[in-house]
Amino acid sequence: MELVSKQLTQKENLDVAHHNTILSQLLSLIPRHDFERLERKHSSGRQPRIFTRWSQFVCLAF
């Protein structure tokens, strides 16, 4: 009986791991290669200090 409940618990954990958050669903609408192309086009030439431009965009979107 314990083995069956343990297997069900493991399966439930795997099911939860495959759900996307709303934020990831929204970000999936923005093609990453287009973002990087626009980043290169409009770059000031300075390297970001801590966050990449994509990370900063994700933080702002959040």
DAMORA-V126402 format. One record per run of one state. SS is the DSSP state (helix for helix, strand for strand, loop for the rest). FROM is the first residue (numbers start at 0). LEN is the number of residues. If there is no record, write none. Layout:
# DAMORA-V126402
ss=SS from=FROM len=LEN
ss=SS from=FROM len=LEN
This chain:
# DAMORA-V126402
ss=loop from=0 len=1
ss=helix from=1 len=16
ss=loop from=17 len=4
ss=helix from=21 len=6
ss=loop from=27 len=4
ss=helix from=31 len=10
ss=loop from=41 len=11
ss=helix from=52 len=9
ss=loop from=61 len=1
